[in-house]
Amino acid sequence: MTSTALVTGASRGLGAAIARKLASDHRVYLGGRSAESLGSIAAELPGATAWPVDLTDHASVVRAAASFDSLDVLVHNAGVAALGTVEESSIEDWRAQYESNVLAVVALTQAVLPALRKANGHVVLINSGAGLRVNPGWGAYAASKFALRAFGDALRQEEPSLRVTSVHPGRIDTDMQKAIVEHEGKEYDGGQFLRADTVALAVRNAIDTPADAHPTEIVLKPIPR
């Protein structure tokens, strides 16, 4: 039987790279906000299935998740970042990042938990270096990622039939990174950052880890250039 995998935020960047790594031997469901945003990656991976759902609409998530009878892999990749100091960031900034980076993850995991249990599945949380340390101007984003790490730690202990891996990559060469660098007022040089394909390979390796081992946490840092 073909394994199944759901990858959120799969329309581009790291999510699309992860979907490509899994598509050879998984039926991949491509999570994204709209069918239009998923059109390119869905066409590239003919065996994949677009799964357009607004993850912050929890009722829609529950309805869409009902289609999963069994789910081998769930990769939580979707997320947002809005940088700013504690003084200049708004409560709306904090709320939006917590909603997307934490509550949406919790809601989707809850919705597919029976399917994950049936498959003795693997949950992969794409966290961040900001989930391990905080830099000035990153408070709201880091707070959401620290919370995401806590969620993963709790899920791992509460659901012994599942494997739960938190992945903490450094900065990745993606469109999101370009927006961050622009916010910082710097010139963008993608060569300074991790390649999305490198992080996707680390995710694939975690999923391929033999069943006698539990890859709980992966930290990736770019080599200084």
N, C-alpha and C positions, 0 to 999 in steps of 0.2 A: 504494500500500500504506500502511495506517495505521501511523504510528510507535508504538512501544511505550515505556512508561516505568514504572519501578519506583520508588516513593517509600516509604522506610521511616519508621516513626513516623507513619503517616498517619491514625491514628484521631482525632486532635484537633490543636488548636493550629496551629503552623507547617506540619506535615506535611499536615494536611487542607487548609490554604490553598494549598499548592503543588499538591496533587492537583487542586484546583478550577481552578487556572490552566492546568493541562495537559490537562484532560479534554475540552476542545473539539475537539482534533485529535490526541490520543494515546489509545491503549488503555492505561489506567492500571492498574497492579497496586498495590494498597493494602497495604503491609506493616504488620504489627502483631502483637502477641503472641497474640491470639486472634480467632476469627471474631466473637465477641460484641463485643469492643471496636471492631471495624470495621463493625459493623452500621449505625450511623447514617450514616457517610460513604458506605458502599457503597449505601445506599438513596437518598442524595442524588444520587449519580453513577451512574445505571443502566448506563452503558457500562463502568464500572470493575469490576475483579475483585479480590475480597479475597484476600490472600496472607498468611495467618496463620502466622508462623514465629517461634520464639524464636531471635533472632539470635546469642545466646550459646551455642546448641547447634549447633556447627559441622557435625556430621554431618547434622542436619536441614536446615541451610542448603544443603549440597551436594545433598541429595536434591531439595529444592524448586527449586533453581536449574536442575536438569536439564530443566525444562519450557521454558526460554528457548532458542529457536534463534537468535534475533536480538534485540538490545536496544539501542534508540536512546538512552535516557536512564536513568541511575541516579542517584537523589538519596538520599544518605546523610543522613537527618535524625534518625534515632533516636539517643538518647543520654541520659545521666543526669548529675546534679550532686549532690554531697554536700559541702557547704562545711564548713570547719573549719581552724584553724591547724595548722601542722606538729606542734605539741605535742599537740593534742587529737584530731587525726584518726587513725584506726586504719589499719593495713596493709590491712584488709579494705575500707575506704573507697577507698584508692588502687587496690587490685586490681580492685574492682567497676567503677570508672570507666574504668580502662584496658581492661578486658575489653569493656565496652559501647561506649566511645567510640573505641577504636582496633582491638582485635583482631577485633571483630565486623565492622567496616568492611573490614578486610583480608580476612577469610575470605569475605565475600559478594562482594567485588570479584574475588578469585581464582576463585570458583565461576562467575561470569558473564562472565569475561574473554573466552572464545571468542565468546560472543554479542555482547559489546560490540565486539570486533574486526570481526566480520562486518558490523556496522552502521556502522562508523566512529563509534562512539557518544560520548556526552558524560557524564562523571562529575561530579556536583556534590556537594561536601563541605560540609555546613552546619557550619561551625566556630564561632567566637565571637571577640569582642574579646579574650577570655582566651587565645586562641591567638596573640596578638600581644604581650600584656603580662600581667604578674602583679600582682594586688592582694593585700594581706594577707588570709588566710583562704580564699584561692582556690587554694592551691598544688596540690592533687591534681587538681582539675578542669583548671586551666591546663596542668599537665604533660601530661594526656591530650590536650588540644587542640593544644599545641605538637607532640606526636607525630603527631597527625592531619595537621597542616600539612606535616610532613616526609614523611609517607606520600604526600600529594598531589603534593608537589614531585618525589618519586622516580618516581611513576607517570607523571607528565607527561613526564618525560625518557625513561622506559623504553618507553613506548607511544606513539610518534609519530602513530599513526593515530587516537588518541583526543584529545578535548579534556577537560581536567581543570580545574575551577573551584573554588577555595576561597572560600567566602562567610563573611565575618567580621562578623556583625551585632552591634550593641550589644544591650542588654537589651530583650527583646520582651515585650509584654503577653500572657502565657499563664499557664496554670495552674502550670507549673513556676516561673515568675517569682513568682507569689504565694507559693509555698512558700519561695522564696529570701528574699523580703522578710520573711516571717514569721520565718525563721531569724535575720535581721538585727535583729529586734525593732522594725521600722518599720511605719508605716501604709501600706497599699497604695494607690497612685494610678496606675492604668493609663495615664493620660494622659502620664506622664513617659517612657513607653517607646515603642519602635517598635511599629507595628501589624503583626500577622502577615501581613496582606494586602500591606503595603508590601514586606516581605522576600520574600514569594512572587513579587511582580511583578519584583523584581530577579533572582530565579532564572529566571523566564520570559524576561526580556530577555536574560540570558546564553545561554540555550538557543537563542534566536532570532537571536543574533549571526551574521551571514553567515559562510560557511565560510572566507573568506580571513583571518579574525581569530580569535585564541584569547584569550578572556577568562579570564586565569589567576587573578585575585584581585579580589574585591569587598569593600570595607569600607563598612559602613553605621553611622552614629551617629545617635541621636535628637537632634532640635533641642531645646535647653534650653527649658523652659517655666517 
